[in-house]
Amino acid sequence: MRTPAPLGPVSTRGIAAEAAHMIREAIMNGTFRPGEELREGALAESLAVSRGSVREGLSILEREGIIRTGWHRPAMVIPASRDHAGNLYRLRAGLDRIAAQGATEKARRDGVSAALEGLRSAVTNEAARSEVVRADLEFHDAVYAMADNDPLTSAWQAIRSQIRLYQLLRGTEPEKGYDRSLVSEHAEYAKILTSGDVEAAGRYAELHVESALEGLLGRLGD
């Protein structure tokens, strides 16, 4: 029997993942704004970890699409732009359409009910914007889980952090009635998912994303 090569310790990779988590949350809570530089030395000092762990953590975030790096240039939070948002949300519309259709084909009545109630609770209790966004994304996570399509879920996870960032940017100055309409829209979404009408579910998913993009572009200005 062939002896496998040693895989080495996992502690450094664990630290890198934790560094990525901490930096990600700092980006999401506005500590680092779109277009702002992320310097390895300052991050390593703040997180009390090595620059190597920070570098690995930044690589994770680069794969998620929320930072950019360059040769001999510091990492930078992605700039928020209408062009980027438009391209991102058009991609999301296509993915969400497939997810909604797949979820409708395999719909279980309780498939998104818990996530919908979580969103309703966050809005009713006037939770922080970050909690409303978290609950919103968890609803969509549940739709993808219902679709049970691993490649599709991987594609969703690849853009999820970017979507989260834009949703938080949209919510810096909440729109009047936005949270209430969010609940009603997702309740209708949940209803359609259990209707058995695959095409209607796909259309609604696309319209839902297009509506979100319209609101976002209104916040981004020119």
C-alpha positions as CSV (number, residue, x, y, z in Angstrom):
1,M,0.0,0.0,0.0
2,R,1.3,3.4,-0.9
3,T,2.0,5.7,2.0
4,P,0.3,9.1,1.4
5,A,2.4,12.2,1.6
6,P,2.0,14.1,4.9
7,L,-0.6,16.9,4.7
8,G,1.0,19.1,7.3
9,P,-0.6,21.0,10.2
10,V,-3.9,22.8,9.7
11,S,-3.4,25.6,12.3
12,T,-2.1,28.2,9.8
13,R,-5.0,27.6,7.4
14,G,-7.4,27.9,10.3
15,I,-5.9,31.2,11.2
16,A,-6.1,32.4,7.6
17,A,-9.8,31.5,7.5
18,E,-10.4,33.4,10.7
19,A,-8.5,36.3,9.4
20,A,-10.6,36.3,6.2
21,H,-13.8,36.2,8.4
22,M,-12.7,39.2,10.4
23,I,-11.7,41.2,7.4
24,R,-14.9,40.3,5.6
25,E,-17.0,41.4,8.5
26,A,-15.0,44.7,8.7
27,I,-15.8,45.3,5.1
28,M,-19.4,44.5,5.6
29,N,-19.8,46.8,8.6
30,G,-18.2,49.7,6.8
31,T,-14.8,49.7,8.6
32,F,-13.3,49.4,5.2
33,R,-15.2,51.1,2.4
34,P,-15.4,50.2,-1.3
35,G,-12.2,51.3,-3.0
36,E,-10.2,51.4,0.2
37,E,-6.8,49.8,0.4
38,L,-6.1,46.9,2.8
39,R,-2.5,46.9,3.9
40,E,-1.1,43.5,5.1
41,G,1.1,45.0,7.8
42,A,-1.7,47.0,9.5
43,L,-4.1,44.1,9.3
44,A,-1.6,41.7,10.7
45,E,-0.9,44.0,13.7
46,S,-4.6,44.6,14.3
47,L,-5.5,40.9,14.1
48,A,-2.3,39.8,16.0
49,V,-1.5,37.2,13.3
50,S,1.4,36.9,10.8
51,R,1.4,38.7,7.5
52,G,1.4,35.3,5.8
53,S,-2.0,34.4,7.5
54,V,-3.4,37.8,6.4
55,R,-2.1,37.2,2.8
56,E,-3.9,33.8,2.8
57,G,-7.0,35.4,4.2
58,L,-7.0,38.1,1.5
59,S,-6.7,35.4,-1.1
60,I,-9.9,33.8,0.2
61,L,-11.7,37.2,-0.1
62,E,-10.3,37.7,-3.5
63,R,-11.8,34.4,-4.6
64,E,-15.1,35.7,-3.2
65,G,-14.8,38.8,-5.4
66,I,-14.9,41.4,-2.6
67,I,-11.3,42.5,-2.9
68,R,-8.8,43.0,-5.7
69,T,-5.1,42.5,-5.6
70,G,-2.3,43.3,-8.0
71,W,1.4,42.9,-8.5
72,H,3.3,45.1,-5.9
73,R,0.0,46.8,-5.1
74,P,-2.0,46.6,-1.9
75,A,-5.3,44.7,-1.8
76,M,-8.3,46.9,-2.2
77,V,-12.0,46.5,-1.5
78,I,-13.8,46.3,-4.8
79,P,-15.1,49.8,-5.8
80,A,-18.9,50.0,-6.0
81,S,-20.0,50.9,-9.5
82,R,-23.2,50.8,-11.6
83,D,-21.4,48.8,-14.3
84,H,-20.2,46.2,-11.8
85,A,-23.5,46.0,-10.0
86,G,-25.4,45.6,-13.3
87,N,-23.1,42.8,-14.4
88,L,-23.3,41.1,-11.0
89,Y,-27.0,41.3,-10.7
90,R,-27.6,40.1,-14.2
91,L,-25.6,37.0,-13.4
92,R,-27.5,36.6,-10.2
93,A,-30.8,36.8,-12.1
94,G,-29.8,33.9,-14.3
95,L,-28.7,31.8,-11.3
96,D,-31.8,32.7,-9.3
97,R,-34.0,31.7,-12.1
98,I,-32.5,28.3,-12.4
99,A,-32.6,27.9,-8.6
100,A,-36.2,28.9,-8.4
101,Q,-37.2,26.5,-11.2
102,G,-35.3,23.6,-9.5
103,A,-36.7,24.4,-6.1
104,T,-40.3,24.5,-7.6
105,E,-39.8,21.1,-9.2
106,K,-38.7,19.6,-5.8
107,A,-40.7,21.9,-3.6
108,R,-41.5,20.9,0.0
109,R,-44.0,23.2,1.7
110,D,-41.6,23.9,4.5
111,G,-38.6,24.4,2.3
112,V,-38.3,28.2,2.9
113,S,-40.8,28.7,5.7
114,A,-38.2,29.0,8.4
115,A,-36.1,31.4,6.4
116,L,-39.2,33.5,5.6
117,E,-40.1,33.7,9.3
118,G,-36.5,34.7,10.1
119,L,-36.8,37.6,7.6
120,R,-40.2,38.6,8.9
121,S,-38.9,38.6,12.5
122,A,-35.9,40.7,11.6
123,V,-38.1,43.3,10.0
124,T,-40.9,43.3,12.6
125,N,-38.3,43.7,15.4
126,E,-36.6,46.5,13.5
127,A,-33.3,44.6,13.5
128,A,-30.1,46.3,12.3
129,R,-29.7,46.5,8.6
130,S,-27.0,43.8,8.7
131,E,-29.4,41.4,10.3
132,V,-32.1,42.1,7.7
133,V,-29.6,41.5,4.9
134,R,-28.4,38.3,6.6
135,A,-32.0,37.0,6.8
136,D,-32.7,38.0,3.2
137,L,-29.7,36.0,2.0
138,E,-30.6,33.0,4.2
139,F,-34.0,32.9,2.4
140,H,-32.1,32.7,-1.0
141,D,-29.7,30.1,0.5
142,A,-32.8,28.0,1.3
143,V,-34.0,28.3,-2.3
144,Y,-30.7,27.0,-3.6
145,A,-30.7,24.2,-1.1
146,M,-34.2,23.2,-2.3
147,A,-32.9,23.1,-5.9
148,D,-30.3,20.6,-4.8
149,N,-27.9,21.4,-7.6
150,D,-24.3,21.4,-6.4
151,P,-22.7,23.3,-9.4
152,L,-25.5,25.9,-9.1
153,T,-24.9,26.4,-5.4
154,S,-21.2,26.7,-5.9
155,A,-21.9,29.5,-8.5
156,W,-24.2,31.2,-6.0
157,Q,-21.6,31.0,-3.2
158,A,-19.0,32.5,-5.5
159,I,-21.0,35.8,-5.8
160,R,-22.8,35.8,-2.4
161,S,-20.3,38.0,-0.6
162,Q,-20.5,40.6,-3.4
163,I,-24.3,40.6,-3.3
164,R,-24.1,41.0,0.5
165,L,-21.8,44.0,0.2
166,Y,-24.1,45.7,-2.3
167,Q,-27.2,45.0,-0.3
168,L,-25.5,46.6,2.7
169,L,-24.5,49.6,0.6
170,R,-28.1,50.0,-0.6
171,G,-29.3,50.0,3.0
172,T,-27.0,52.7,4.4
173,E,-30.0,55.1,4.2
174,P,-33.0,52.8,4.3
175,E,-35.8,53.5,1.8
176,K,-39.2,54.2,3.1
177,G,-41.2,51.0,3.3
178,Y,-38.4,49.0,1.9
179,D,-38.2,46.4,4.7
180,R,-42.0,45.8,4.6
181,S,-42.0,45.3,0.9
182,L,-39.1,42.9,1.3
183,V,-41.2,40.6,3.5
184,S,-44.2,40.7,1.1
185,E,-42.0,40.0,-1.9
186,H,-40.4,37.0,-0.3
187,A,-43.7,35.7,1.0
188,E,-45.0,35.8,-2.6
189,Y,-41.8,34.1,-3.7
190,A,-42.3,31.3,-1.2
191,K,-45.9,30.9,-2.4
192,I,-44.9,30.6,-6.0
193,L,-42.2,28.0,-5.1
194,T,-44.9,25.7,-3.8
195,S,-47.2,26.3,-6.8
196,G,-45.7,23.8,-9.1
197,D,-45.5,26.4,-11.8
198,V,-41.8,26.2,-12.8
199,E,-41.9,29.0,-15.4
200,A,-43.7,31.4,-13.1
201,A,-41.1,30.7,-10.4
202,G,-38.3,31.4,-12.8
203,R,-39.9,34.7,-14.0
204,Y,-40.6,35.8,-10.4
205,A,-37.0,35.1,-9.4
206,E,-35.7,37.3,-12.3
207,L,-38.1,40.1,-11.6
208,H,-37.1,40.0,-7.9
209,V,-33.5,40.5,-8.8
210,E,-34.3,43.2,-11.3
211,S,-36.2,45.1,-8.7
212,A,-33.3,44.9,-6.3
213,L,-30.9,46.1,-8.9
214,E,-33.2,49.1,-9.7
215,G,-33.2,50.1,-6.1
216,L,-29.5,49.7,-5.8
217,L,-28.7,51.7,-8.9
218,G,-30.8,54.5,-7.5
219,R,-28.5,54.6,-4.5
220,L,-25.2,54.4,-6.4
221,G,-26.0,57.4,-8.5
222,D,-23.7,58.2,-11.4
